[in-house]
Amino acid sequence: MRVWDSLAPFLMLPSWVPGVAAGIASLHLIQKLLFPYFWADLRYLLKVVMYGLKVEIYRLRGKIVTVLDKFVKLAEEQPHKPFLIYEGKVHTYRDVDRRSNRVAQVFLHHGALKKGDTVALLMGNEPDFIHVWFGLAKLGCVVAFLNFNVRSRSLLHCLSSCEPKILIVGADLLGTLEEILPNLQKDISVWIMTKDSTFPSVHTLLDKMEAVSEDPLPVNRRSANNLKSSVLYIFTSGTTGLPKAAVISHMQVLKGAAGLWAFGATAEDIIYITLPLYHSAASLLGIGGCIELGATCVLRKKFSASQFWNDCKKYNVTVIQYIGELCRYLCSQPVKDGEKNHKVRLAVGNGVRNDVWREFLDRFGAIKICEFYGATEGNICFMNHTGKIGSVGRTNYFYKLFFPFDLIKYDFQKDEPIRNKHGWCEKVNKGEAGLLISKVNAKNPFFGYAGNKRHTEKKLLSEVFKKGDLYFNTGDLMVQDHENFLYFWDRIGDTFRWKGENVATTEVSDVIVMLDFIQEANVYGVSVPDHEGKAGMASLILKQNKSLDLEQMYKQVMTYLPSYARPLFLRVQETMEMTGTFKQQKFRLVDEGFNPSTVTDPLYFLDNSKQAYILLTKEVHERILSGQMKL
């Protein structure tokens, strides 16, 4: 009886309560069935909005806070916390702050640099890359990150496009400097990260850093008046031609630095960076992300698949950065005991294939893969905050209000967007591949490229859906499914991606046709089973009465092209097929690939073990497909 007495208050609840409870349960069930990602989307969107509001409030108060300002503040608040760990040596926040002060002091007294001047930085991954970068930023300089794989003519082009007052070169890249020094503009002052120099008229930096104080410079030297002002140049091949200097503003650095935080990283995390610092993923998302969090970064000179997990265990790494190739390299390593015995919980990056994604999780444990999409110079970003395999991110009605974009129909033969009889572009249906374009406005500006107004204009589409509108052309084809997940499909234009880098086909062609026996070169990317991206292939037309000199070809590509841009395959043709608009025809060549069983033209393969181009036989082809020959 007492049991019934205790239940009596519940049995006497108002009649509407069970109805409300049933309604809530029904709503919850409907939400789960029809809007399964509602709460995940809401949490992510609130994070984005909160961060944007914080930046806007600072701006309205007339207080511009940059990533460098945040670093200096952290150096005061947590001076003894490790900021960088490199080859076992710990560099605290205070250490990095003070050494970067020394760099700033040297150039304050010796460099004659003014606020807003550009300084080019050619260095590999090492702490002094960051010391020099921060030191120059404390002087108010714009720093241009040069890709250390780029050589000779292309490197000189990069320097002329960003017009630096000073070029700073790492001690391990003096060979690259020696190649360009005779042709370098005389008004560029060259400094090297050594204590002495054998080069005439080249200054040394390390000895001068030891002689100056580590006192900070006045804050007004680095202070930003506008978040849209330039702070970096990061080179990208874009869709055509030689590398272009993408203009990076303070706002873009802040957005990039918020990426790790948006994915759930915290100040207690230890981030492992093996990607090159000249790349925005490592510098903005990685180093900038550490500063945004107040976290610690383990920096490695160069990625090593065999040492990757050893480092993660040694340094208690919790967050790793990747590109698709990196994950595949790790999965290709021999299986070892205890591969899940680590503390890594987040992997942030882009370009991983579905099968590699699944294999990576099965083999290395419950790591949350945080795939994202974003071009260095672009004004749009997607983040896969739900972990859906294969997707680069999600969109919804509210996200498009803040970051308006569309996927439009594209003509692959004419290599341009399709316009209807009224002259407007047309949107694709869900499930169809379309060109990703992002609206350019005051909140989502496009800053373009340094030194070339024409390249900036070529990246913009006007009169897209109505008179007066303006969109950034990403050059990427995407697919949006019926659940509003987005998937990368392909690149357009004369570009393909290999080894995590964009390869501009015109740049490669220009290098090849410099040879006196080549009449014409048509460069394109071909798919190789079990490899990310596309490997470079060149179709060649020889000059009359000339023969193919494979030894000279090998020397040419090794001298003038970075490793990822060198064509792995050559095809010698009698005539070059052209499109109706007199462009080189690539589609059929791409489809035919490099199979000697189906291609009747002579084929050759870049065999790095023999340091030569060799005849591509059926046996060699089989060894490439089986993975016996390393690409």
N, C-alpha and C positions, 0 to 999 in steps of 0.2 A: 504493500500500500504506500509505503514511504517513497518508493521509486516513482510511482505515479504522481505523488505530491510534488516531488522535485521537478518533474517534467511539465507540471501544470502551467507555469508562466509561458512556456514555449508553445503549448497547445492553444493558448488563448491569445496568440499574436493577432494583430489586425488582419483582416482578410486580404488587404492589398499587398502584404509583405511577401507571401509566396509568389504572387504574380510578378513583383519586382525582381525577386531572386531568379525566377524562371527567365524573365526578360534579360537580365544581366548574363545569365548562363548562355542564352541564345545569341546575344550580341557577341559574346566571347567566341562562341563556336563559329558564327558567321565571319568574324574577323580572322580567325585561324584558317578558315576555308577560302575566303575571298581576298583577304589582305594579310597573308602570312608574314609579310615583312614590315608591317605597319610600325611596330614599336622599334625595330632596328633602324628603320628609315628615320623615325622621329628623333631618336637619340643622336644619330649622326647629323641630321639637319640642325638640331639645337646646338650641337658643338660648333658647326660651321657658322651659324648665326651669332652665337656668343663671341666667338673669336673676332668676327667681323665688327661686331658692336664695340668690342674692347679697343680695337684699332681706331675705329671712327671716333670714339669718345676722346682718346688721346689727341687725335687730329683736331677736333673741335676745341679742345682746351689749349691748342697751340703747342702741344708737347709731342713732337715726333720722336717715337722710340724705335730705334732700329735694332737689328739682331746684334750688331756690334755693341750698342749701348747695353743690351741685356747681358752680353758676355762680361763687359767691364764691371757691371753691378755684381754679377756672380763671383767675379774674382775678389771683390770686397767682402761679399757675404759668406762664401765658402772657399777661402783661399787655398786650403790644404786638400780639398777634394780632387782626386785624379780627373783630369780632363782628357788627356791623351795617354795611351799606353802604346809604346812603339818599340818593338824588339826587346821587350822585357823592361824597358825603362819607363818610369812614371813621370809624366809632366802634369803638375797640378794646374788649377785655374790661375793661381798667382804666377807660376813659372811661365806659362804661355803669355800672360798679360805683360809681364816684365820683359821677356825676350822680344815680344812684338814692339814694345816701347823702344828697345834698342834699335830695331830696324827703322822705326819712324825717326829716331834721333839722327841716325846716319844720313838719311835722305833729307832731313831738315837742314843739315849743315853742309852736305856735299852734293845733293842732287838737284838743288834749285827747282824743286817741284812746287807747283801752285795747286790750290784746291781745285779739283775738277780735271787735272791732268791725267792722262792714261799711262799706265805702266803695264807692260806685258810680262807674264810669268811663265817660263818654260821649265817646269820641274816635275819630278815624279812624286810618288807618295812618300812623304817624310814630314816630321814635325816642322821643319823650317819652311815648307810650303805654307803652312798655316801661320807661322810667325811672320813671314813676309807679307802674306795676304792681309792679315790683321794690322800689321804695322803701316802698310800703305793706306789702308782704309782709315786709320787714325789720322793720316795726313789729309784725308778728304779726296784721295785719288780714286779713279776708276781703274779696277784691275782686270786685265784681259787674260783669261786662262787659255794657254796654248796646249793643244793636244801633242804630247811628246812623240806620238807615232808619226806625225806629219813631218815630212822632210822637204828640203830643197825648195823647189819652185812653189809648192803649195804653202810652205811655211812663210816664205817671203811675201806671198799674197796675203796671208793672215795678218802679217805685221803691217803691210801697207794699208789694209782695210781699217784697222783700229787706230792707226797713227799714234803709236806710243812715244813718249819722250825718253823712256828708259826700257831696256829689255834686261830681265834678270834670269840667269840660266843656272840650273842645278849642276853640281860638280860631276854627276854621272852623264850629263848631256853635252859635254864640251865637244864631242865629235860632231854632233848635229850643228852646234854653233860654228865650228870650223868650216862646214860645208857652205853656210850662208854668209859668213863674214865678208868675203870679197864683194858680194852684191848687195849687202845691207845698206840701207839709206844712211848717209853720213851724219845726219842730224839725230840719229838714235844712239843714245849713250848705252853702252853694254856693261853689265855688272855680272860677275860670276860668284857662286857660293864657295869660294876658296879663300885662302890667306895669301896666295901668290899666283901670278899669272905669267904664262909664256906668250900670250897674245899681245900684240902692240895695241895701245889705246883702249885696253879693256880693264875696267876697275874691279877690284876685289872687295867683297862684302864682309866676310867673316872676321878679318883682322880689324876692320873699322868698328864692327859691332862690339868687340871686346874693349875698345877704347872710349866708347861713349857711355853716358849714364842710362839708367833704366827708368828715369823719371817720366811720368806721363806727360803728354802734350796737352795744351789747352783744349778744352772740350769743343770750342767753336771751330777748330780745324776739321773735326769729323762730323759736326752736327748737320743734320739734313733739314732743309727748309720745306721739302716736299717729298712725300713718299713715292712720287712718280719720277723723281730724279734718278739718273743712272748711277749704278754702283759697281756693276760687273759687265764684262763682255764674255759670253760663253759661246764657243764656236760650234756650229751645227752644219752638216752638209745640206740640210733641208731636202729639197726635191731635185735640184739641178745644180750643176757647176761646182766650183771650188767652195771650200768652207766659208760660211758667212758668220759674222760676229753678231750674235743675238744680243740685243740690248736688254739687260736685266736691271730692273728698278728695285728700290728698297721694298716696295710693296710685294714684288714677286719673291724676294728673298724671305720676307715674313711669311708669305703663303707656303713656300716650300718648307720652311723650318717648322711649320705647324703640322706637317704630314704625319710624323711619328706619334705626336700627341693625339691626333685625330684617330689613329688606329689603336690607341690604348696604351702606348708606352708611357713610362713614368720616370721620375728622377732617380729611382733605384735601379733602373735598367742599365745594362752594359751593352753597347752597340758595337758590332764588328763590321768594319768597313774594309773591303778588299777591292772595291771598284776605284778607278782612277779619279783623283780629286779634281781634275780639269772638267769632269762630267758633272752636270747639275745634280744627278742622283746622289753622288757622294758628297759634294760640297754643300748644296742647299738642304737636301733632305737629311743627309747623314750628319755632317758637322753642324749645320744650322739647327737640325733637329735636336742634337745633343744640348746645344745652348738653350733652345726653347724649353727643354725639360730640366736643364741643370744636371745632366747625366754624364756618364763616362763613355769614351770612345776608344776602342782598340783598333788601331790603324795598322794595316799591313802594306809593305812595299808593293807587293804583287800577289794576286790570287794564286793559291796553291791548293789543288784538290786533295792532295795527299796529306796536307797539314791542316786543312780547314777545321775538322772536328777536334783535332788535338788542341788547336788554339782555343776553340770554344770551351773545351773542358778546362784548360789551363787558366783562362782568364774569367771563367764563370759567365760567359757571354749569354745574354738573354734575348737579344734582338739582332738579326742578321739582315744584310741588304743583298739583293741578288738581281741578276738579269737572267733571262730564260736559259742561256747557255751555261751559266754557273751551276744551276740546279742539275742540268743534264750531266755536266762533268762530275758532280758529286755522286750521281746515281751510277755513273760508269766506273767508279772506283771498285776494286775488289771488296767483297763483303767481309766485314770484321765483326768480332764479338763486341757487344756493348755499344752498338751504334746509336741506341736510344738513350744511352747514359750521358745526358747533357742537360743543361738548363735553358736551352733555347725555346722560347715560347712564341715569338713572332718572327716572320720572314716577310720583309717589305721589298717590293720590286715590281718588275713587269716583264712580260714576254715569255712566260713559262707555258709549255704545251700541256694539254689536258693529261696525256699519258704520263708525262714526266711529273706533273703535279701529284697524280695519284701514287706513282711509284715513290716519290719523295716522302709523302706522308706515311705510306706503308712501311717504308724502310727506316725512317729517322724519327718517327713518333708523332705525337699530337701537337704539331706546330701549326699555329694559325697562319695560313698564307694570305698576306695582305697585298693583293694585286692592285695596281693603279694604272691610270693612263694620264699622260700629260707631256706635251711637247715643250722643249726648253723655252722657246720664244712664244709659246701659245698663251691664250687667255681662257682656256677651259681645262678642267681636270675632273677625272672620275676616280672614285675609290670603291673597291669591292669590300665593303665593311661587313658583308654577310658570309664571306668565304665560299661563295658559289664557284665550283670548279670551272675554269675556263673563261670566266667573265672578268672584264677589266673594271667593272663598276655598275652602279645602278642609277637610274634616274626616276623622277616622279614629277608631278605637277608643280610642287613647291620648289624643287631643285631648279627646274627650268625657269621659274620666276626670277631667281637670283642669277642663274647662269644660262641664259637662253642659247640654245643650239638646235641644229636640225641635221638630218641625214637626207641628202638630195641625190637624185638620179644622175648617173655619170656615164658618158660615152667613152668606152675604152678605146675604140678605134681612133676617134678624133682627139682623145686625151683632154676632154673638157666637160664641164657640167652640161647636162641636157636642158635646153630651154624650149618651152612650148611656143605655139604660134603667136602668143602675146609677148614673148620675150622673157617670161618669168621662169625661174627654176621650179622643179617639182619635187615634193617630198616622196620618199620611198615608203612602202608599206612595212609594217612590222614583219620581221623575218627576212627582209630583203637587204642586200648590201647597198650602202649609200655613202657618199662623200660626207665626212663630218665637217660641218662649218659652225663657227661660233660667233655670235653677234658681238660687234665691237661698239662699246658705248663708254660713258664716263666711268662706270663701275668696273667694266671689264675691257680695259684698253689694250691695244696691241702696240708695242714700242718699236717693233721693226728691227732693222739691222744697221750696224754702224758702217758708215762710209759708202753706202750704196742705196740711194733712194729708189732706184728701179727695182731692186730685189724686194724692198719693203712693199712697194705697190703691187708687185706680182703675187704677193701672198694674200691680197685682199680681193674680195668679190663684192661688187656693188650692184644695185638694182636687182636683188635676188628675188624677193617676193613682192616688193613695192618700191616706188620711187624714193630714192634717198637713203635706203638702208645699206648697211655695210657689214660684211662678215669676214672673219679670218678663215682662210682655207688651210686646214690642217694637213692636207695631202694624204690623209688616212681614210680608208674605207672601213666602215663599221656596220655591225648588224645589231638591231635592237629586237629582242624577242618579246613574246606576249606578256611576260612577267616584268618587262622593263629592265632586264639585264642587258648590258652592252658587251659586245665581243669584237675584238680587233680582227679584221678580215685580210687586209693587204695594204701596201703602199701604192700610190699612183705616181705617175711621172717617171723620170729617169733615176730612180733610186731603189735600192733594195737593202736589206739589213742582214749583216753577217758578223758573228762574234760580238754581238751587242752594239754594233756601230752602224750608222747609216753610210752607205757607199754611194757616192754620186757617180753615175756611169759616164757622164761627160768628162769628169776629171780623169778617170781611168783611160778613156778613149784618147784624150789629149796627150797623155803621157806615151801611149803606145804609138800614135801616129808620128811622134818625133823621130822614130826609127826610119832610116832611109829606104827600107824595103817594104814599108807598109803604106798602102794607098788609103785604106779606110778601116776603121775598127768600130764594131757594133757591140757594146758591152751590156750585159743583162745578168740577172740572177736566176739560178736554177735550183730546184729543190733536191736535197740529198736525204735519203731515208735516215731517220733517227738523228737528224741535226736540226737545230733551231735556225730560222731565217733561210736565206738563199746564198749559195756559193757563187762567186763571180765567174762568168764565162765570157770570152771575147770571140766574136766571129770576125775573121780577118780577110781582107782583100789585099793581095800582094801587088806591088807595082809591076808593070810589064818587064819581063826579062829579069826579074828578081826572085830569089828563093828565100824561104823562111830560115832565118838564123836564130835557132833556139837558144844558143848561148848568149847572144846579144839581147834577145827578148828577156831572158832570165835576169841579166844584169840591169836592164832598164827598169823592170818592175821592182826589183829589190832596192834600187837606188832612189827611185822617185815616188814610190807608193808605200803607205803604211801597210803593215802585215795583213790587216783585215780587208784591204782594198785590192790586193794582188789577185788577178784572175787565176783560179785553180784549173780552169779548163780553157783550151784554145780550139777553135774550129776554123779551118781554112776553106773559104768558099771562092767560087769563080765570079759570082756577081752578088751584089747586095740588094735584097728585096726592099722596096720602099712602100710607104703608105700613100693614100690618095693625096695627102697634104705634104708629100715629099719628106716625110720623116722616116728614119730607119724602122723597118718592120721587126718587132721583137716577139710578138705573140707566138708565132709558129716556132721560132727558135727556142723560146722558153719551153713550149710543149714537147719539142723533140729532145731536149735535154742533152745528155752526154753519153748516150748508150751507143757503143760502136756496132751493135747488132742491127740497129735501125737507122743510124746516121751513116750515110755513105761517104761524106767528106772526111778528110784526115782530122783526127782528134788528138790532142796532147794534154797531159796532166802535169801539174806542178808538184813534183816529188821533192819535198823538203829534205828527206833523208839523203837524197842524191844531189841536192842543190842544183836541180836542173829540170827543164821540161822534158818529159819522156813521152813516147808514143802510147796513146791510150788504147790498149788492146782489150779483148774480152776478159782476159785473165786479170788485168789491172782493174777493170770495171767491177768485176766480181769481188775483188779484194776491198775496193772502196765501199761497196754496198754491205759487205760483211763486217766492216769496221776494222779490218786488219791494217788498212793504210790510214794513218792519222791525217786529218784535214786541218 
